Every structure is written in structure tokens, then in C-alpha cells.
Amino acid sequence: MSAITEFEKKRLWGGLCDGQGKPVNLKEADIVVFGISYDDNVSYRKGAKEGPAAIRKSTEPIPPTTEYFEDLSGTKVVDLGDFYDDDCNRLFEKVEQEVQVLVRNQKFFTMIGGDHSVTIPVLRGIDKAIEHNFGIIHIDAHFDLCDELSGSKVSHGCTQRRAVELNHIKDSESIFFIGIRSAEIDEIDFMKENKVNVINAASFEEMGTKKVIEIVKEKMKNFKSIYITLDIDSLDPAYAAGTGTPKFGGLTSRQILNLLKGLFELPIIGFDVVEVAPSLDSSMSSVYAAQRIITECWGHQMRKTR
């Protein structure tokens, strides 16, 4: 695992990583963030391994405040840097071990991908660290429920299929899918045999964000721990063009931000933002969308703990 320099840390996340000029250790941290610079498990266009560095870079000029004018400057953020390895198995093992430590120490964390396959070791780490069933909220254009894609069982299209195999994911109903607008034949076959909670992008628009939040909260209310994984392609390409597999007809930026605000009323233990591919969009729309999503989610988390 790499470590970013102290100089860089002081310029990241609106200056939060240096704890207002004082070193922050893991024990003191309110929030832990790390990247996974890997995109070898994509089925289409690469570029997501550049996401973590680009998102960090985009935070240099931003103030430590939310859109609700909340001051986050007292928040203690530890950035662990990026995990990377040419060998997928070694990489996943490193990530899984680190996540186990964070969850056992009850540290709220944020992971920045990378392609969506890098959520697999995060979920495995959570699964090994806890002794109760947990829930997953999957915000994406795709289900990622393929048993295998492009000859791989750890493709970015297999993330939630691997999740339903975990010890503490009771069944497919432990996952709630939001914003979906694409499905593989394999996934349709899976849904014929297994109940899946889903609000697709079209239904989201018809229901409205408030109703979607009510439905998801009611379904997930009994979980003591919930993880949110957000693929940037859940947004319509008009709002986030820099991603490997964009899908027309997605959620708007306002819908995503309002949705997350409501979902954070649930017991969220961590979240990720994945599939940001800076090289696929010169305007960097996906990078800045991810930056805003992360900042606002940190605001929601700190609002609960203060």
C-alpha cells in the first residue's frame, strides 16, 4: 500500500487530513478514507484506476463545508493512501485485511475506486469483521449480479453476486438496488429464482426521491450495519460522463445528493464511490461529482455523531 506525502495530505479534503495542523492517527480519526487504484476487472473501457488520485487532487481548492453550510473543519480524517497491486488476489487480500481492522475498530470509512470489482474485498472484510447480518445499498446503472463476466468471477459485473455468497448476507433481499437501467441475461435468470429489491431509474423518476427513501428505509431498517456502494454511472452521463460504461437515462445530481442525505439516517458503516475514469472526460465531470458526493456524505455522518 502506498502512502501519500505529508505535504499532499495538508492540501487534501479541504485541509481536513491534517486535523487543523495537528497529526491525526487512526485511533483518533472520525473518518478513514483510502483508494484502490485498480481497473483490470472491467468489461469495457479502462481508466477507473486513475479515479482516486484525480478525486483527491480536485479537493485542493474546496473549503471544508457542506452544501448546508456546515463547518467540517473539526473533522479528523485519516487518508491511508492507495492500495494497488498487479495481482488481483494479492490486492483483494490486502484490502480485505485492512477493512477488517477498520470495522472491528468501528471506524467509519470511505473507499474510492477503481472499477466496481474493488468493492468485493471491502464486503468480504466487513463480513469477516462482524458477527451479525448486514445490508448493502447498491446505487448503479447495473446490477453487477453476474456469476461470471468476460470469463471472470471477480469482474466489475459480479460484485453483488459475490456478496450474496457471504456469511453475513442472509440472502439477495439483503441488497437494495437503486438507479438500475441495464441487465445481463444471467442477471435476469438470477432474478427469476431469487427475490431482488430494486427501484430502477425510470421508477425513481416516477416515484420521486422522497418516496424512494421511504421504501428503502422501511426495507433496510432492521439491519444494524449497512454499506453503500455507489457507481458513478448511476448518474446520467450528462452529470458524470467520465466512466467506463455510461448509460443514458440515469439519476440527476440533485436526486443522488437528496437520496444519500435520506439514506444516511440508516446505520451506515461506510461507503464507496467507484468507476470514476478521469481520462474519459476532459471536463472532469465525474471527478467533481464524486468529490461532492464524498464531502456531503461526510457531512451526513458527522451530523449524526455530533
CORMOFEN-V852756 format. One record per residue. RES is the residue in three letters. SS is DSSP state (H for helix, E for strand, - for the rest). PHI is phi as a letter, one per 20 degrees, with the letter a starting at -180 (* if undefined). PSI is psi as a letter, one per 40 degrees, with the letter a starting at -180 (none if undefined). Layout:
res:RES ss:SS phi:PHI psi:PSI
res:RES ss:SS phi:PHI psi:PSI
This chain:
res:MET ss:- phi:* psi:h
res:SER ss:- phi:e psi:i
res:ALA ss:- phi:c psi:h
res:ILE ss:- phi:f psi:i
res:THR ss:- phi:f psi:i
res:GLU ss:H phi:f psi:d
res:PHE ss:H phi:f psi:d
res:GLU ss:H phi:f psi:d
res:LYS ss:H phi:g psi:d
res:LYS ss:- phi:f psi:e
res:ARG ss:- phi:d psi:e
res:LEU ss:- phi:e psi:i
res:TRP ss:H phi:l psi:f
res:GLY ss:H phi:m psi:f
res:GLY ss:H phi:n psi:e
res:LEU ss:H phi:f psi:d
res:CYS ss:H phi:f psi:e
res:ASP ss:H phi:d psi:e
res:GLY ss:- phi:l psi:f
res:GLN ss:- phi:l psi:f
res:GLY ss:- phi:n psi:e
res:LYS ss:- phi:d psi:h
res:PRO ss:- phi:g psi:i
res:VAL ss:- phi:d psi:h
res:ASN ss:- phi:e psi:i
res:LEU ss:- phi:f psi:d
res:LYS ss:- phi:f psi:d
res:GLU ss:- phi:e psi:e
res:ALA ss:- phi:f psi:h
res:ASP ss:- phi:e psi:d
res:ILE ss:E phi:c psi:h
res:VAL ss:E phi:d psi:h
res:VAL ss:E phi:c psi:i
res:PHE ss:E phi:b psi:i
res:GLY ss:E phi:d psi:i
res:ILE ss:E phi:c psi:h
res:SER ss:- phi:e psi:g
res:TYR ss:- phi:b psi:h
res:ASP ss:- phi:b psi:f
res:ASP ss:- phi:f psi:e
res:ASN ss:- phi:d psi:e
res:VAL ss:- phi:e psi:i
res:SER ss:- phi:d psi:e
res:TYR ss:- phi:c psi:b
res:ARG ss:- phi:e psi:h
res:LYS ss:- phi:e psi:i
res:GLY ss:- phi:p psi:e
res:ALA ss:H phi:f psi:e
res:LYS ss:H phi:f psi:e
res:GLU ss:H phi:e psi:e
res:GLY ss:H phi:g psi:d
res:PRO ss:H phi:g psi:d
res:ALA ss:H phi:f psi:d
res:ALA ss:H phi:f psi:d
res:ILE ss:H phi:f psi:d
res:ARG ss:H phi:g psi:d
res:LYS ss:H phi:g psi:d
res:SER ss:H phi:f psi:e
res:THR ss:- phi:e psi:e
res:GLU ss:- phi:g psi:d
res:PRO ss:- phi:e psi:e
res:ILE ss:- phi:e psi:i
res:PRO ss:- phi:f psi:i
res:PRO ss:- phi:e psi:g
res:THR ss:E phi:c psi:i
res:THR ss:- phi:e psi:i
res:GLU ss:- phi:f psi:e
res:TYR ss:- phi:e psi:e
res:PHE ss:- phi:m psi:f
res:GLU ss:- phi:e psi:h
res:ASP ss:E phi:e psi:h
res:LEU ss:- phi:e psi:e
res:SER ss:- phi:f psi:e
res:GLY ss:- phi:e psi:e
res:THR ss:- phi:f psi:h
res:LYS ss:- phi:e psi:h
res:VAL ss:E phi:d psi:h
res:VAL ss:E phi:d psi:h
res:ASP ss:E phi:d psi:h
res:LEU ss:E phi:e psi:e
res:GLY ss:E phi:n psi:a
res:ASP ss:E phi:d psi:h
res:PHE ss:E phi:e psi:h
res:TYR ss:- phi:b psi:i
res:ASP ss:- phi:a psi:i
res:ASP ss:- phi:f psi:d
res:ASP ss:- phi:e psi:h
res:CYS ss:H phi:f psi:d
res:ASN ss:H phi:f psi:d
res:ARG ss:H phi:f psi:d
res:LEU ss:H phi:f psi:d
res:PHE ss:H phi:f psi:d
res:GLU ss:H phi:f psi:d
res:LYS ss:H phi:f psi:d
res:VAL ss:H phi:f psi:d
res:GLU ss:H phi:g psi:d
res:GLN ss:H phi:f psi:d
res:GLU ss:H phi:f psi:d
res:VAL ss:H phi:f psi:d
res:GLN ss:H phi:g psi:d
res:VAL ss:H phi:f psi:d
res:LEU ss:H phi:f psi:d
res:VAL ss:H phi:f psi:d
res:ARG ss:H phi:f psi:d
res:ASN ss:- phi:e psi:e
res:GLN ss:- phi:l psi:f
res:LYS ss:- phi:e psi:h
res:PHE ss:- phi:f psi:h
res:PHE ss:E phi:c psi:i
res:THR ss:E phi:c psi:h
res:MET ss:E phi:d psi:h
res:ILE ss:E phi:d psi:h
res:GLY ss:E phi:e psi:i
res:GLY ss:- phi:m psi:i
res:ASP ss:- phi:f psi:i
res:HIS ss:H phi:f psi:e
res:SER ss:H phi:f psi:d
res:VAL ss:H phi:f psi:e
res:THR ss:H phi:f psi:d
res:ILE ss:H phi:g psi:d
res:PRO ss:H phi:f psi:d
res:VAL ss:H phi:f psi:d
res:LEU ss:H phi:f psi:d
res:ARG ss:H phi:f psi:d
res:GLY ss:H phi:f psi:d
res:ILE ss:H phi:f psi:d
res:ASP ss:H phi:g psi:d
res:LYS ss:H phi:e psi:d
res:ALA ss:H phi:e psi:d
res:ILE ss:- phi:d psi:i
res:GLU ss:- phi:c psi:e
res:HIS ss:- phi:c psi:i
res:ASN ss:- phi:f psi:i
res:PHE ss:- phi:c psi:i
res:GLY ss:E phi:d psi:i
res:ILE ss:E phi:c psi:h
res:ILE ss:E phi:d psi:h
res:HIS ss:E phi:d psi:h
res:ILE ss:E phi:d psi:h
res:ASP ss:- phi:a psi:i
res:ALA ss:- phi:f psi:e
res:HIS ss:E phi:c psi:i
res:PHE ss:- phi:f psi:d
res:ASP ss:- phi:l psi:f
res:LEU ss:- phi:d psi:e
res:CYS ss:- phi:f psi:h
res:ASP ss:- phi:f psi:d
res:GLU ss:- phi:b psi:i
res:LEU ss:E phi:b psi:h
res:SER ss:- phi:l psi:f
res:GLY ss:- phi:n psi:e
res:SER ss:E phi:c psi:h
res:LYS ss:- phi:e psi:e
res:VAL ss:- phi:d psi:f
res:SER ss:- phi:f psi:i
res:HIS ss:- phi:f psi:e
res:GLY ss:- phi:e psi:e
res:CYS ss:- phi:d psi:e
res:THR ss:H phi:g psi:d
res:GLN ss:H phi:e psi:e
res:ARG ss:H phi:f psi:d
res:ARG ss:H phi:f psi:d
res:ALA ss:H phi:f psi:d
res:VAL ss:- phi:f psi:e
res:GLU ss:- phi:e psi:e
res:LEU ss:- phi:f psi:i
res:ASN ss:- phi:f psi:d
res:HIS ss:- phi:d psi:e
res:ILE ss:- phi:d psi:h
res:LYS ss:- phi:g psi:d
res:ASP ss:- phi:a psi:a
res:SER ss:H phi:f psi:e
res:GLU ss:H phi:f psi:e
res:SER ss:H phi:f psi:e
res:ILE ss:E phi:d psi:h
res:PHE ss:E phi:d psi:h
res:PHE ss:E phi:e psi:h
res:ILE ss:E phi:c psi:h
res:GLY ss:E phi:n psi:e
res:ILE ss:E phi:f psi:i
res:ARG ss:- phi:b psi:f
res:SER ss:E phi:b psi:i
res:ALA ss:- phi:b psi:h
res:GLU ss:- phi:e psi:i
res:ILE ss:H phi:g psi:d
res:ASP ss:H phi:g psi:d
res:GLU ss:H phi:f psi:d
res:ILE ss:H phi:f psi:d
res:ASP ss:H phi:f psi:d
res:PHE ss:H phi:g psi:d
res:MET ss:H phi:f psi:e
res:LYS ss:H phi:f psi:d
res:GLU ss:H phi:d psi:e
res:ASN ss:- phi:c psi:h
res:LYS ss:- phi:f psi:h
res:VAL ss:- phi:c psi:h
res:ASN ss:E phi:e psi:h
res:VAL ss:E phi:b psi:h
res:ILE ss:E phi:c psi:h
res:ASN ss:E phi:f psi:i
res:ALA ss:H phi:f psi:d
res:ALA ss:H phi:f psi:d
res:SER ss:H phi:f psi:d
res:PHE ss:H phi:g psi:d
res:GLU ss:H phi:f psi:d
res:GLU ss:H phi:f psi:d
res:MET ss:H phi:f psi:d
res:GLY ss:- phi:n psi:i
res:THR ss:H phi:f psi:d
res:LYS ss:H phi:g psi:d
res:LYS ss:H phi:f psi:d
res:VAL ss:H phi:g psi:d
res:ILE ss:H phi:g psi:d
res:GLU ss:H phi:f psi:d
res:ILE ss:H phi:f psi:d
res:VAL ss:H phi:f psi:d
res:LYS ss:H phi:f psi:d
res:GLU ss:H phi:f psi:d
res:LYS ss:H phi:f psi:d
res:MET ss:H phi:d psi:e
res:LYS ss:- phi:f psi:d
res:ASN ss:- phi:e psi:e
res:PHE ss:- phi:e psi:h
res:LYS ss:- phi:e psi:d
res:SER ss:- phi:c psi:h
res:ILE ss:E phi:c psi:h
res:TYR ss:E phi:d psi:h
res:ILE ss:E phi:d psi:h
res:THR ss:E phi:d psi:h
res:LEU ss:E phi:c psi:h
res:ASP ss:E phi:e psi:h
res:ILE ss:H phi:f psi:e
res:ASP ss:H phi:f psi:e
res:SER ss:H phi:f psi:d
res:LEU ss:E phi:f psi:i
res:ASP ss:- phi:g psi:i
res:PRO ss:- phi:g psi:d
res:ALA ss:- phi:f psi:d
res:TYR ss:- phi:d psi:e
res:ALA ss:- phi:b psi:g
res:ALA ss:- phi:e psi:d
res:GLY ss:- phi:e psi:g
res:THR ss:- phi:b psi:i
res:GLY ss:- phi:f psi:d
res:THR ss:- phi:c psi:g
res:PRO ss:- phi:f psi:i
res:LYS ss:- phi:c psi:h
res:PHE ss:- phi:f psi:i
res:GLY ss:- phi:n psi:f
res:GLY ss:- phi:e psi:a
res:LEU ss:E phi:f psi:i
res:THR ss:- phi:e psi:i
res:SER ss:H phi:f psi:d
res:ARG ss:H phi:f psi:d
res:GLN ss:H phi:f psi:d
res:ILE ss:H phi:f psi:d
res:LEU ss:H phi:f psi:d
res:ASN ss:H phi:f psi:d
res:LEU ss:H phi:g psi:d
res:LEU ss:H phi:f psi:d
res:LYS ss:H phi:g psi:d
res:GLY ss:H phi:f psi:d
res:LEU ss:H phi:f psi:d
res:PHE ss:- phi:f psi:e
res:GLU ss:- phi:f psi:e
res:LEU ss:- phi:e psi:i
res:PRO ss:- phi:f psi:g
res:ILE ss:E phi:e psi:h
res:ILE ss:E phi:d psi:e
res:GLY ss:E phi:r psi:i
res:PHE ss:E phi:b psi:i
res:ASP ss:E phi:c psi:i
res:VAL ss:E phi:c psi:h
res:VAL ss:E phi:c psi:i
res:GLU ss:- phi:m psi:f
res:VAL ss:- phi:f psi:h
res:ALA ss:- phi:c psi:g
res:PRO ss:H phi:g psi:d
res:SER ss:H phi:f psi:e
res:LEU ss:H phi:e psi:e
res:ASP ss:- phi:b psi:h
res:SER ss:- phi:f psi:d
res:SER ss:- phi:f psi:e
res:MET ss:- phi:m psi:f
res:SER ss:H phi:f psi:d
res:SER ss:H phi:f psi:d
res:VAL ss:H phi:f psi:d
res:TYR ss:H phi:f psi:d
res:ALA ss:H phi:f psi:d
res:ALA ss:H phi:f psi:d
res:GLN ss:H phi:g psi:d
res:ARG ss:H phi:f psi:d
res:ILE ss:H phi:g psi:d
res:ILE ss:H phi:f psi:d
res:THR ss:H phi:g psi:d
res:GLU ss:H phi:f psi:d
res:CYS ss:H phi:f psi:d
res:TRP ss:H phi:f psi:d
res:GLY ss:H phi:f psi:d
res:HIS ss:H phi:f psi:d
res:GLN ss:H phi:f psi:d
res:MET ss:H phi:f psi:d
res:ARG ss:H phi:f psi:d
res:LYS ss:H phi:f psi:d
res:THR ss:H phi:e psi:e
res:ARG ss:- phi:e psi:none
